Amino acid sequence: MKRSLLALVCTLFSALPALALAAEAQMTVDLPPGIHKSLRLKNLPRGVVVSITLECSQPFTVSVLGGADLRRYPDTRESLFSATVEQRLSFVVTIPVSADYYVVFDNRKAAAATRVKIDVKAQRPSTTPGLDPKPPTHSF
């Protein structure tokens, strides 16, 4: 079931550039103590606004990272967002560069498991002058 939900999230967000102006997914994840898990947001185009709401039974840390920082985790260099979730937290990030991004749920320092309810929404911004959803191309 968890794999099918993750596949649904990945499918929704990978279709965002071509099909829709918005995508949304909800899921619940059990996060045991002493570990971290990540949720991949696949192929997010530059300029997409991602809104995330989290509810939990025990505090944990959440971060939004690019692929390079996920590979270095927990020694990240530049996260798009990072905070401790006590009970409920809502936040918004704007995607700076077209790529895969990861929401990391970190319960490594906790003594107890937590159940996390996740609501993720991604929306293309309305047409904004100077913001091109395509990555810049370079000539050398």
N, CA, C and O atoms as CSV, one atom per row, in Angstrom:
chain,resi,resn,atom,element,x,y,z
A,1,MET,N,N,0.817,-1.190,0.000
A,1,MET,CA,C,0.000,0.000,0.000
A,1,MET,C,C,0.863,1.257,0.000
A,1,MET,O,O,0.587,2.200,-0.741
A,2,LYS,N,N,1.931,1.274,0.848
A,2,LYS,CA,C,2.795,2.451,0.888
A,2,LYS,C,C,3.455,2.688,-0.461
A,2,LYS,O,O,3.578,3.829,-0.907
A,3,ARG,N,N,3.882,1.600,-1.116
A,3,ARG,CA,C,4.527,1.744,-2.425
A,3,ARG,C,C,3.553,2.304,-3.450
A,3,ARG,O,O,3.932,3.116,-4.294
A,4,SER,N,N,2.287,1.867,-3.377
A,4,SER,CA,C,1.320,2.372,-4.349
A,4,SER,C,C,1.021,3.847,-4.100
A,4,SER,O,O,0.800,4.598,-5.050
A,5,LEU,N,N,1.009,4.272,-2.831
A,5,LEU,CA,C,0.806,5.694,-2.547
A,5,LEU,C,C,1.990,6.514,-3.036
A,5,LEU,O,O,1.812,7.581,-3.623
A,6,LEU,N,N,3.204,6.014,-2.792
A,6,LEU,CA,C,4.387,6.718,-3.275
A,6,LEU,C,C,4.379,6.792,-4.790
A,6,LEU,O,O,4.732,7.822,-5.363
A,7,ALA,N,N,3.980,5.709,-5.445
A,7,ALA,CA,C,3.894,5.716,-6.906
A,7,ALA,C,C,2.867,6.727,-7.382
A,7,ALA,O,O,3.073,7.394,-8.397
A,8,LEU,N,N,1.753,6.846,-6.651
A,8,LEU,CA,C,0.724,7.822,-7.001
A,8,LEU,C,C,1.268,9.240,-6.909
A,8,LEU,O,O,1.039,10.056,-7.801
A,9,VAL,N,N,1.995,9.535,-5.819
A,9,VAL,CA,C,2.576,10.873,-5.656
A,9,VAL,C,C,3.548,11.160,-6.792
A,9,VAL,O,O,3.503,12.232,-7.397
A,10,CYS,N,N,4.423,10.207,-7.081
A,10,CYS,CA,C,5.401,10.402,-8.157
A,10,CYS,C,C,4.712,10.609,-9.498
A,10,CYS,O,O,5.126,11.460,-10.285
A,11,THR,N,N,3.668,9.840,-9.762
A,11,THR,CA,C,2.937,9.958,-11.023
A,11,THR,C,C,2.244,11.303,-11.120
A,11,THR,O,O,2.290,11.947,-12.168
A,12,LEU,N,N,1.601,11.737,-10.042
A,12,LEU,CA,C,0.914,13.033,-10.062
A,12,LEU,C,C,1.885,14.162,-10.366
A,12,LEU,O,O,1.607,15.020,-11.203
A,13,PHE,N,N,3.036,14.159,-9.676
A,13,PHE,CA,C,3.958,15.260,-9.857
A,13,PHE,C,C,4.741,15.174,-11.158
A,13,PHE,O,O,5.132,16.208,-11.701
A,14,SER,N,N,4.982,13.975,-11.672
A,14,SER,CA,C,5.688,13.886,-12.946
A,14,SER,C,C,4.792,14.337,-14.094
A,14,SER,O,O,5.295,14.761,-15.135
A,15,ALA,N,N,3.471,14.253,-13.923
A,15,ALA,CA,C,2.537,14.699,-14.958
A,15,ALA,C,C,2.298,16.199,-14.906
A,15,ALA,O,O,1.744,16.759,-15.853
A,16,LEU,N,N,2.691,16.857,-13.847
A,16,LEU,CA,C,2.426,18.275,-13.670
A,16,LEU,C,C,2.911,19.143,-14.828
A,16,LEU,O,O,2.149,20.000,-15.276
A,17,PRO,N,N,4.130,18.976,-15.343
A,17,PRO,CA,C,4.581,19.867,-16.402
A,17,PRO,C,C,3.733,19.787,-17.668
A,17,PRO,O,O,3.486,20.805,-18.315
A,18,ALA,N,N,3.293,18.603,-18.017
A,18,ALA,CA,C,2.628,18.439,-19.302
A,18,ALA,C,C,1.116,18.571,-19.234
A,18,ALA,O,O,0.505,19.052,-20.189
A,19,LEU,N,N,0.500,18.166,-18.150
A,19,LEU,CA,C,-0.940,18.011,-18.151
A,19,LEU,C,C,-1.720,19.058,-17.376
A,19,LEU,O,O,-2.792,19.468,-17.821
A,20,ALA,N,N,-1.228,19.495,-16.254
A,20,ALA,CA,C,-2.091,20.227,-15.352
A,20,ALA,C,C,-1.418,21.473,-14.808
A,20,ALA,O,O,-0.208,21.671,-14.925
A,21,LEU,N,N,-2.250,22.293,-14.214
A,21,LEU,CA,C,-1.742,23.452,-13.498
A,21,LEU,C,C,-1.551,23.133,-12.028
A,21,LEU,O,O,-0.903,23.898,-11.313
A,22,ALA,N,N,-2.108,22.006,-11.554
A,22,ALA,CA,C,-1.990,21.640,-10.148
A,22,ALA,C,C,-2.069,20.129,-9.986
A,22,ALA,O,O,-2.626,19.426,-10.828
A,23,ALA,N,N,-1.490,19.638,-8.868
A,23,ALA,CA,C,-1.572,18.226,-8.488
A,23,ALA,C,C,-1.610,18.173,-6.971
A,23,ALA,O,O,-1.076,19.051,-6.293
A,24,GLU,N,N,-2.250,17.129,-6.443
A,24,GLU,CA,C,-2.373,16.998,-4.993
A,24,GLU,C,C,-2.326,15.525,-4.606
A,24,GLU,O,O,-2.805,14.666,-5.347
A,25,ALA,N,N,-1.741,15.234,-3.436
A,25,ALA,CA,C,-1.699,13.869,-2.916
A,25,ALA,C,C,-1.677,13.913,-1.393
A,25,ALA,O,O,-1.128,14.834,-0.788
A,26,GLN,N,N,-2.290,12.891,-0.785
A,26,GLN,CA,C,-2.270,12.744,0.666
A,26,GLN,C,C,-1.822,11.326,0.994
A,26,GLN,O,O,-2.083,10.389,0.239
A,27,MET,N,N,-1.144,11.181,2.128
A,27,MET,CA,C,-0.743,9.860,2.598
A,27,MET,C,C,-0.416,9.931,4.080
A,27,MET,O,O,-0.257,11.015,4.642
A,28,THR,N,N,-0.316,8.767,4.705
A,28,THR,CA,C,0.107,8.649,6.093
A,28,THR,C,C,1.299,7.705,6.130
A,28,THR,O,O,1.293,6.651,5.493
A,29,VAL,N,N,2.327,8.096,6.888
A,29,VAL,CA,C,3.550,7.312,6.982
A,29,VAL,C,C,3.870,7.073,8.454
A,29,VAL,O,O,3.816,7.999,9.264
A,30,ASP,N,N,4.204,5.826,8.800
A,30,ASP,CA,C,4.700,5.514,10.133
A,30,ASP,C,C,6.208,5.671,10.120
A,30,ASP,O,O,6.892,5.084,9.281
A,31,LEU,N,N,6.725,6.463,11.047
A,31,LEU,CA,C,8.152,6.779,11.096
A,31,LEU,C,C,8.736,6.238,12.399
A,31,LEU,O,O,8.579,6.865,13.447
A,32,PRO,N,N,9.410,5.083,12.354
A,32,PRO,CA,C,9.995,4.498,13.566
A,32,PRO,C,C,11.106,5.386,14.133
A,32,PRO,O,O,11.666,6.212,13.411
A,33,PRO,N,N,11.425,5.222,15.409
A,33,PRO,CA,C,12.524,6.010,15.988
A,33,PRO,C,C,13.861,5.585,15.390
A,33,PRO,O,O,14.046,4.434,14.994
A,34,GLY,N,N,14.790,6.541,15.332
A,34,GLY,CA,C,16.146,6.238,14.894
A,34,GLY,C,C,16.372,6.176,13.403
A,34,GLY,O,O,17.465,5.810,12.970
A,35,ILE,N,N,15.365,6.527,12.583
A,35,ILE,CA,C,15.552,6.476,11.128
A,35,ILE,C,C,15.021,7.744,10.467
A,35,ILE,O,O,14.382,8.583,11.102
A,36,HIS,N,N,15.306,7.852,9.173
A,36,HIS,CA,C,14.682,8.889,8.356
A,36,HIS,C,C,14.157,8.240,7.078
A,36,HIS,O,O,14.680,7.222,6.624
A,37,LYS,N,N,13.121,8.840,6.512
A,37,LYS,CA,C,12.540,8.394,5.245
A,37,LYS,C,C,12.410,9.611,4.355
A,37,LYS,O,O,12.374,10.745,4.833
A,38,SER,N,N,12.339,9.363,3.043
A,38,SER,CA,C,12.167,10.481,2.117
A,38,SER,C,C,11.063,10.178,1.122
A,38,SER,O,O,10.788,9.023,0.800
A,39,LEU,N,N,10.445,11.232,0.650
A,39,LEU,CA,C,9.387,11.174,-0.356
A,39,LEU,C,C,9.876,11.955,-1.561
A,39,LEU,O,O,10.183,13.141,-1.446
A,40,ARG,N,N,9.954,11.302,-2.726
A,40,ARG,CA,C,10.450,11.979,-3.929
A,40,ARG,C,C,9.315,12.702,-4.633
A,40,ARG,O,O,8.247,12.134,-4.859
A,41,LEU,N,N,9.553,13.946,-4.972
A,41,LEU,CA,C,8.646,14.746,-5.803
A,41,LEU,C,C,9.326,14.835,-7.162
A,41,LEU,O,O,10.263,15.611,-7.354
A,42,LYS,N,N,8.849,14.043,-8.085
A,42,LYS,CA,C,9.544,13.783,-9.341
A,42,LYS,C,C,9.285,14.858,-10.396
A,42,LYS,O,O,8.150,15.286,-10.603
A,43,ASN,N,N,10.364,15.284,-11.057
A,43,ASN,CA,C,10.310,16.173,-12.225
A,43,ASN,C,C,9.544,17.466,-11.977
A,43,ASN,O,O,8.692,17.838,-12.783
A,44,LEU,N,N,9.827,18.149,-10.887
A,44,LEU,CA,C,9.150,19.415,-10.641
A,44,LEU,C,C,9.785,20.507,-11.483
A,44,LEU,O,O,10.999,20.703,-11.421
A,45,PRO,N,N,8.987,21.223,-12.270
A,45,PRO,CA,C,9.550,22.296,-13.089
A,45,PRO,C,C,9.837,23.552,-12.262
A,45,PRO,O,O,9.214,23.793,-11.228
A,46,ARG,N,N,10.777,24.326,-12.736
A,46,ARG,CA,C,11.139,25.586,-12.102
A,46,ARG,C,C,9.899,26.463,-11.947
A,46,ARG,O,O,9.081,26.570,-12.861
A,47,GLY,N,N,9.775,27.090,-10.774
A,47,GLY,CA,C,8.687,28.027,-10.531
A,47,GLY,C,C,7.453,27.411,-9.905
A,47,GLY,O,O,6.562,28.142,-9.472
A,48,VAL,N,N,7.368,26.070,-9.842
A,48,VAL,CA,C,6.207,25.429,-9.229
A,48,VAL,C,C,6.193,25.748,-7.733
A,48,VAL,O,O,7.233,25.740,-7.074
A,49,VAL,N,N,5.013,26.025,-7.217
A,49,VAL,CA,C,4.826,26.303,-5.795
A,49,VAL,C,C,4.315,25.024,-5.139
A,49,VAL,O,O,3.270,24.500,-5.524
A,50,VAL,N,N,5.051,24.522,-4.150
A,50,VAL,CA,C,4.687,23.291,-3.448
A,50,VAL,C,C,4.275,23.656,-2.031
A,50,VAL,O,O,5.046,24.255,-1.282
A,51,SER,N,N,3.034,23.283,-1.667
A,51,SER,CA,C,2.501,23.502,-0.320
A,51,SER,C,C,2.448,22.154,0.386
A,51,SER,O,O,1.921,21.183,-0.156
A,52,ILE,N,N,2.988,22.098,1.580
A,52,ILE,CA,C,3.016,20.854,2.346
A,52,ILE,C,C,2.435,21.111,3.728
A,52,ILE,O,O,2.815,22.066,4.405
A,53,THR,N,N,1.508,20.250,4.140
A,53,THR,CA,C,0.951,20.282,5.486
A,53,THR,C,C,1.235,18.937,6.131
A,53,THR,O,O,0.961,17.886,5.552
A,54,LEU,N,N,1.792,18.982,7.346
A,54,LEU,CA,C,2.143,17.766,8.082
A,54,LEU,C,C,1.471,17.782,9.444
A,54,LEU,O,O,1.419,18.819,10.105
A,55,GLU,N,N,0.957,16.633,9.863
A,55,GLU,CA,C,0.433,16.449,11.216
A,55,GLU,C,C,1.101,15.206,11.773
A,55,GLU,O,O,1.265,14.212,11.065
A,56,CYS,N,N,1.493,15.261,13.059
A,56,CYS,CA,C,2.213,14.124,13.624
A,56,CYS,C,C,1.804,13.859,15.071
A,56,CYS,O,O,1.222,14.711,15.743
A,57,SER,N,N,2.130,12.649,15.525
A,57,SER,CA,C,1.837,12.256,16.898
A,57,SER,C,C,3.015,12.535,17.834
A,57,SER,O,O,2.819,12.651,19.044
A,58,GLN,N,N,4.238,12.645,17.296
A,58,GLN,CA,C,5.450,12.949,18.050
A,58,GLN,C,C,6.317,13.888,17.206
A,58,GLN,O,O,6.272,13.819,15.978
A,59,PRO,N,N,7.107,14.766,17.841
A,59,PRO,CA,C,7.951,15.685,17.064
A,59,PRO,C,C,8.988,14.959,16.196
A,59,PRO,O,O,9.489,13.895,16.561
A,60,PHE,N,N,9.296,15.558,15.042
A,60,PHE,CA,C,10.342,15.085,14.137
A,60,PHE,C,C,10.800,16.273,13.308
A,60,PHE,O,O,10.213,17.352,13.391
A,61,THR,N,N,11.844,16.082,12.509
A,61,THR,CA,C,12.373,17.139,11.654
A,61,THR,C,C,11.996,16.852,10.209
A,61,THR,O,O,12.053,15.708,9.759
A,62,VAL,N,N,11.606,17.909,9.479
A,62,VAL,CA,C,11.297,17.780,8.053
A,62,VAL,C,C,12.218,18.716,7.280
A,62,VAL,O,O,12.513,19.826,7.724
A,63,SER,N,N,12.666,18.253,6.120
A,63,SER,CA,C,13.487,19.074,5.222
A,63,SER,C,C,13.038,18.841,3.791
A,63,SER,O,O,12.548,17.763,3.454
A,64,VAL,N,N,13.205,19.850,2.953
A,64,VAL,CA,C,12.989,19.717,1.513
A,64,VAL,C,C,14.346,19.927,0.863
A,64,VAL,O,O,14.975,20.972,1.030
A,65,LEU,N,N,14.796,18.906,0.109
A,65,LEU,CA,C,16.155,18.896,-0.421
A,65,LEU,C,C,16.180,18.565,-1.910
A,65,LEU,O,O,15.270,17.929,-2.441
A,66,GLY,N,N,17.234,19.007,-2.557
A,66,GLY,CA,C,17.530,18.556,-3.906
A,66,GLY,C,C,18.271,17.224,-3.836
A,66,GLY,O,O,18.629,16.761,-2.753
A,67,GLY,N,N,18.498,16.615,-4.990
A,67,GLY,CA,C,19.123,15.302,-5.045
A,67,GLY,C,C,20.527,15.245,-4.461
A,67,GLY,O,O,20.864,14.281,-3.773
A,68,ALA,N,N,21.349,16.250,-4.716
A,68,ALA,CA,C,22.722,16.250,-4.200
A,68,ALA,C,C,22.731,16.283,-2.679
A,68,ALA,O,O,23.516,15.576,-2.047
A,69,ASP,N,N,21.865,17.096,-2.088
A,69,ASP,CA,C,21.803,17.162,-0.629
A,69,ASP,C,C,21.226,15.893,-0.026
A,69,ASP,O,O,21.622,15.503,1.072
A,70,LEU,N,N,20.294,15.234,-0.720
A,70,LEU,CA,C,19.769,13.971,-0.211
A,70,LEU,C,C,20.888,12.927,-0.121
A,70,LEU,O,O,20.955,12.170,0.847
A,71,ARG,N,N,21.765,12.888,-1.130
A,71,ARG,CA,C,22.876,11.928,-1.116
A,71,ARG,C,C,23.849,12.211,0.029
A,71,ARG,O,O,24.497,11.287,0.520
A,72,ARG,N,N,23.963,13.461,0.462
A,72,ARG,CA,C,24.866,13.836,1.562
A,72,ARG,C,C,24.181,13.793,2.927
A,72,ARG,O,O,24.839,13.985,3.949
A,73,TYR,N,N,22.888,13.548,2.959
A,73,TYR,CA,C,22.109,13.660,4.187
A,73,TYR,C,C,22.704,12.799,5.300
A,73,TYR,O,O,23.018,11.635,5.049
A,74,PRO,N,N,22.870,13.309,6.496
A,74,PRO,CA,C,22.336,14.548,7.049
A,74,PRO,C,C,23.259,15.756,6.918
A,74,PRO,O,O,22.956,16.821,7.456
A,75,ASP,N,N,24.374,15.609,6.214
A,75,ASP,CA,C,25.325,16.721,6.047
A,75,ASP,C,C,24.943,17.562,4.833
A,75,ASP,O,O,25.714,17.659,3.878
A,76,THR,N,N,23.773,18.162,4.863
A,76,THR,CA,C,23.293,18.946,3.731
A,76,THR,C,C,23.983,20.299,3.686
A,76,THR,O,O,24.462,20.811,4.699
A,77,ARG,N,N,24.021,20.858,2.501
A,77,ARG,CA,C,24.617,22.183,2.325
A,77,ARG,C,C,23.562,23.261,2.139
A,77,ARG,O,O,23.712,24.386,2.617
A,78,GLU,N,N,22.491,22.904,1.438
A,78,GLU,CA,C,21.486,23.919,1.135
A,78,GLU,C,C,20.110,23.270,1.005
A,78,GLU,O,O,19.787,22.685,-0.029
A,79,SER,N,N,19.310,23.375,2.049
A,79,SER,CA,C,17.954,22.840,1.971
A,79,SER,C,C,17.010,23.974,1.554
A,79,SER,O,O,17.248,25.143,1.858
A,80,LEU,N,N,15.936,23.601,0.851
A,80,LEU,CA,C,14.921,24.605,0.515
A,80,LEU,C,C,14.114,24.967,1.745
A,80,LEU,O,O,13.610,26.083,1.868
A,81,PHE,N,N,13.996,24.000,2.667
A,81,PHE,CA,C,13.237,24.228,3.897
A,81,PHE,C,C,13.669,23.190,4.921
A,81,PHE,O,O,13.968,22.050,4.566
A,82,SER,N,N,13.703,23.582,6.194
A,82,SER,CA,C,13.975,22.640,7.278
A,82,SER,C,C,13.367,23.190,8.554
A,82,SER,O,O,13.520,24.372,8.862
A,83,ALA,N,N,12.666,22.323,9.307
A,83,ALA,CA,C,12.028,22.750,10.561
A,83,ALA,C,C,11.677,21.530,11.393
A,83,ALA,O,O,11.655,20.404,10.898
A,84,THR,N,N,11.400,21.777,12.673
A,84,THR,CA,C,10.892,20.736,13.549
A,84,THR,C,C,9.375,20.818,13.556
A,84,THR,O,O,8.798,21.896,13.699
A,85,VAL,N,N,8.735,19.664,13.401
A,85,VAL,CA,C,7.275,19.586,13.446
A,85,VAL,C,C,6.903,19.099,14.840
A,85,VAL,O,O,7.285,18.000,15.242
A,86,GLU,N,N,6.156,19.920,15.577
A,86,GLU,CA,C,5.722,19.537,16.922
A,86,GLU,C,C,4.411,18.756,16.868
A,86,GLU,O,O,4.328,17.648,17.398
A,87,GLN,N,N,3.397,19.320,16.237
A,87,GLN,CA,C,2.105,18.656,16.058
A,87,GLN,C,C,1.586,18.855,14.640
A,87,GLN,O,O,1.131,17.911,13.994
A,88,ARG,N,N,1.659,20.091,14.166
A,88,ARG,CA,C,1.172,20.435,12.835
A,88,ARG,C,C,2.052,21.544,12.276
A,88,ARG,O,O,2.457,22.459,12.992
A,89,LEU,N,N,2.341,21.443,10.978
A,89,LEU,CA,C,3.151,22.454,10.307
A,89,LEU,C,C,2.720,22.548,8.856
A,89,LEU,O,O,2.557,21.532,8.181
A,90,SER,N,N,2.537,23.763,8.380
A,90,SER,CA,C,2.263,24.023,6.961
A,90,SER,C,C,3.330,24.971,6.448
A,90,SER,O,O,3.705,25.925,7.130
A,91,PHE,N,N,3.823,24.702,5.231
A,91,PHE,CA,C,4.823,25.585,4.639
A,91,PHE,C,C,4.736,25.503,3.121
A,91,PHE,O,O,4.115,24.598,2.564
A,92,VAL,N,N,5.374,26.470,2.465
A,92,VAL,CA,C,5.357,26.572,1.009
A,92,VAL,C,C,6.785,26.800,0.534
A,92,VAL,O,O,7.523,27.595,1.116
A,93,VAL,N,N,7.173,26.096,-0.532
A,93,VAL,CA,C,8.460,26.347,-1.182
A,93,VAL,C,C,8.214,26.547,-2.674
A,93,VAL,O,O,7.301,25.955,-3.250
A,94,THR,N,N,9.036,27.384,-3.286
A,94,THR,CA,C,9.004,27.584,-4.733
A,94,THR,C,C,10.223,26.891,-5.317
A,94,THR,O,O,11.347,27.108,-4.862
A,95,ILE,N,N,10.003,26.067,-6.311
A,95,ILE,CA,C,11.075,25.262,-6.897
A,95,ILE,C,C,12.001,26.150,-7.725
A,95,ILE,O,O,11.553,26.778,-8.684
A,96,PRO,N,N,13.310,26.213,-7.363
A,96,PRO,CA,C,14.232,27.120,-8.058
A,96,PRO,C,C,14.759,26.603,-9.394
A,96,PRO,O,O,15.038,27.395,-10.294
A,97,VAL,N,N,14.900,25.279,-9.534
A,97,VAL,CA,C,15.472,24.673,-10.737
A,97,VAL,C,C,14.696,23.389,-11.024
A,97,VAL,O,O,14.388,22.638,-10.099
A,98,SER,N,N,14.382,23.131,-12.269
A,98,SER,CA,C,13.664,21.909,-12.634
A,98,SER,C,C,14.493,20.678,-12.254
A,98,SER,O,O,15.635,20.528,-12.688
A,99,ALA,N,N,13.897,19.795,-11.434
A,99,ALA,CA,C,14.601,18.597,-10.960
A,99,ALA,C,C,13.672,17.780,-10.072
A,99,ALA,O,O,12.522,18.153,-9.839
A,100,ASP,N,N,14.195,16.657,-9.582
A,100,ASP,CA,C,13.519,15.901,-8.537
A,100,ASP,C,C,13.865,16.558,-7.201
A,100,ASP,O,O,14.988,17.022,-7.006
A,101,TYR,N,N,12.904,16.596,-6.290
A,101,TYR,CA,C,13.114,17.112,-4.937
A,101,TYR,C,C,12.619,16.071,-3.954
A,101,TYR,O,O,11.829,15.197,-4.311
A,102,TYR,N,N,13.083,16.164,-2.709
A,102,TYR,CA,C,12.783,15.156,-1.700
A,102,TYR,C,C,12.328,15.827,-0.413
A,102,TYR,O,O,12.936,16.792,0.049
A,103,VAL,N,N,11.248,15.300,0.159
A,103,VAL,CA,C,10.798,15.711,1.481
A,103,VAL,C,C,11.332,14.641,2.425
A,103,VAL,O,O,10.963,13.472,2.315
A,104,VAL,N,N,12.206,15.041,3.361
A,104,VAL,CA,C,12.847,14.098,4.272
A,104,VAL,C,C,12.193,14.221,5.647
A,104,VAL,O,O,12.087,15.309,6.214
A,105,PHE,N,N,11.759,13.073,6.162
A,105,PHE,CA,C,11.154,12.975,7.484
A,105,PHE,C,C,12.190,12.313,8.389
A,105,PHE,O,O,12.471,11.123,8.242
A,106,ASP,N,N,12.759,13.074,9.320
A,106,ASP,CA,C,13.891,12.608,10.122
A,106,ASP,C,C,13.459,12.381,11.571
A,106,ASP,O,O,13.104,13.316,12.288
A,107,ASN,N,N,13.500,11.114,11.978
A,107,ASN,CA,C,13.142,10.742,13.346
A,107,ASN,C,C,14.323,10.058,14.030
A,107,ASN,O,O,14.140,9.262,14.952
A,108,ARG,N,N,15.544,10.375,13.568
A,108,ARG,CA,C,16.744,9.698,14.077
A,108,ARG,C,C,17.018,9.984,15.542
A,108,ARG,O,O,17.545,9.119,16.241
A,109,LYS,N,N,16.675,11.176,16.033
A,109,LYS,CA,C,16.976,11.544,17.429
A,109,LYS,C,C,15.850,11.204,18.388
A,109,LYS,O,O,15.974,11.428,19.592
A,110,ALA,N,N,14.760,10.670,17.876
A,110,ALA,CA,C,13.589,10.408,18.714
A,110,ALA,C,C,13.671,9.037,19.382
A,110,ALA,O,O,14.308,8.111,18.881
A,111,ALA,N,N,12.999,8.943,20.533
A,111,ALA,CA,C,12.920,7.665,21.248
A,111,ALA,C,C,11.631,6.922,20.910
A,111,ALA,O,O,11.492,5.739,21.221
A,112,ALA,N,N,10.684,7.621,20.270
A,112,ALA,CA,C,9.387,7.010,19.973
A,112,ALA,C,C,9.054,7.151,18.490
A,112,ALA,O,O,9.532,8.060,17.812
A,113,ALA,N,N,8.232,6.238,18.008
A,113,ALA,CA,C,7.736,6.312,16.628
A,113,ALA,C,C,6.714,7.436,16.518
A,113,ALA,O,O,6.127,7.859,17.514
A,114,THR,N,N,6.512,7.910,15.302
A,114,THR,CA,C,5.483,8.911,15.046
A,114,THR,C,C,4.735,8.539,13.768
A,114,THR,O,O,5.298,7.938,12.853
A,115,ARG,N,N,3.490,8.900,13.726
A,115,ARG,CA,C,2.668,8.723,12.523
A,115,ARG,C,C,2.523,10.119,11.909
A,115,ARG,O,O,2.143,11.073,12.588
A,116,VAL,N,N,2.834,10.220,10.607
A,116,VAL,CA,C,2.819,11.514,9.921
A,116,VAL,C,C,1.744,11.500,8.837
A,116,VAL,O,O,1.754,10.648,7.949
A,117,LYS,N,N,0.823,12.447,8.921
A,117,LYS,CA,C,-0.152,12.657,7.849
A,117,LYS,C,C,0.396,13.751,6.961
A,117,LYS,O,O,0.792,14.816,7.435
A,118,ILE,N,N,0.414,13.476,5.656
A,118,ILE,CA,C,1.054,14.367,4.694
A,118,ILE,C,C,0.040,14.794,3.646
A,118,ILE,O,O,-0.686,13.967,3.094
A,119,ASP,N,N,-0.001,16.086,3.379
A,119,ASP,CA,C,-0.818,16.643,2.295
A,119,ASP,C,C,0.119,17.502,1.453
A,119,ASP,O,O,0.656,18.497,1.939
A,120,VAL,N,N,0.317,17.119,0.191
A,120,VAL,CA,C,1.222,17.840,-0.705
A,120,VAL,C,C,0.427,18.358,-1.890
A,120,VAL,O,O,-0.318,17.614,-2.527
A,121,LYS,N,N,0.596,19.649,-2.178
A,121,LYS,CA,C,-0.046,20.266,-3.339
A,121,LYS,C,C,1.030,20.990,-4.131
A,121,LYS,O,O,1.868,21.690,-3.564
A,122,ALA,N,N,1.000,20.818,-5.431
A,122,ALA,CA,C,1.931,21.532,-6.306
A,122,ALA,C,C,1.116,22.279,-7.341
A,122,ALA,O,O,0.172,21.740,-7.918
A,123,GLN,N,N,1.493,23.526,-7.568
A,123,GLN,CA,C,0.744,24.353,-8.508
A,123,GLN,C,C,1.701,25.232,-9.293
A,123,GLN,O,O,2.624,25.841,-8.752
A,124,ARG,N,N,1.441,25.271,-10.587
A,124,ARG,CA,C,2.195,26.213,-11.414
A,124,ARG,C,C,1.753,27.622,-11.043
A,124,ARG,O,O,0.569,27.862,-10.807
A,125,PRO,N,N,2.690,28.546,-10.990
A,125,PRO,CA,C,2.289,29.919,-10.697
A,125,PRO,C,C,1.544,30.508,-11.888
A,125,PRO,O,O,1.692,30.046,-13.019
A,126,SER,N,N,0.747,31.526,-11.620
A,126,SER,CA,C,0.129,32.235,-12.737
A,126,SER,C,C,1.256,32.874,-13.534
A,126,SER,O,O,2.361,33.030,-13.016
A,127,THR,N,N,1.005,33.238,-14.750
A,127,THR,CA,C,2.047,33.797,-15.606
A,127,THR,C,C,2.670,35.005,-14.928
A,127,THR,O,O,2.008,36.008,-14.660
A,128,THR,N,N,3.959,34.877,-14.661
A,128,THR,CA,C,4.697,35.939,-13.995
A,128,THR,C,C,5.799,36.407,-14.929
A,128,THR,O,O,6.605,35.596,-15.386
A,129,PRO,N,N,5.848,37.713,-15.223
A,129,PRO,CA,C,6.917,38.197,-16.105
A,129,PRO,C,C,8.289,37.856,-15.538
A,129,PRO,O,O,8.541,38.015,-14.344
A,130,GLY,N,N,9.163,37.388,-16.407
A,130,GLY,CA,C,10.532,37.101,-16.012
A,130,GLY,C,C,10.742,35.716,-15.436
A,130,GLY,O,O,11.883,35.348,-15.153
A,131,LEU,N,N,9.687,34.928,-15.248
A,131,LEU,CA,C,9.857,33.583,-14.710
A,131,LEU,C,C,9.539,32.577,-15.792
A,131,LEU,O,O,8.378,32.370,-16.144
A,132,ASP,N,N,10.578,31.953,-16.317
A,132,ASP,CA,C,10.431,30.959,-17.369
A,132,ASP,C,C,10.467,29.583,-16.740
A,132,ASP,O,O,11.461,29.245,-16.098
A,133,PRO,N,N,9.407,28.752,-16.896
A,133,PRO,CA,C,9.399,27.439,-16.271
A,133,PRO,C,C,10.440,26.475,-16.823
A,133,PRO,O,O,10.682,25.426,-16.226
A,134,LYS,N,N,11.059,26.809,-17.947
A,134,LYS,CA,C,12.100,25.948,-18.522
A,134,LYS,C,C,13.448,26.332,-17.933
A,134,LYS,O,O,13.692,27.509,-17.667
A,135,PRO,N,N,14.328,25.357,-17.724
A,135,PRO,CA,C,15.663,25.697,-17.223
A,135,PRO,C,C,16.422,26.494,-18.283
A,135,PRO,O,O,16.201,26.306,-19.480
A,136,PRO,N,N,17.309,27.375,-17.850
A,136,PRO,CA,C,18.067,28.159,-18.819
A,136,PRO,C,C,19.000,27.256,-19.635
A,136,PRO,O,O,19.515,26.256,-19.136
A,137,THR,N,N,19.201,27.631,-20.889
A,137,THR,CA,C,20.149,26.909,-21.744
A,137,THR,C,C,21.396,27.765,-21.884
A,137,THR,O,O,21.332,28.994,-21.913
A,138,HIS,N,N,22.522,27.088,-21.970
A,138,HIS,CA,C,23.799,27.804,-22.070
A,138,HIS,C,C,24.494,27.424,-23.368
A,138,HIS,O,O,24.453,26.268,-23.789
A,139,SER,N,N,25.126,28.397,-23.995
A,139,SER,CA,C,25.949,28.143,-25.174
A,139,SER,C,C,27.410,28.359,-24.789
A,139,SER,O,O,27.755,29.332,-24.119
A,140,PHE,N,N,28.252,27.440,-25.223
A,140,PHE,CA,C,29.670,27.590,-24.929
A,140,PHE,C,C,30.451,27.628,-26.195
A,140,PHE,O,O,31.675,27.750,-26.162
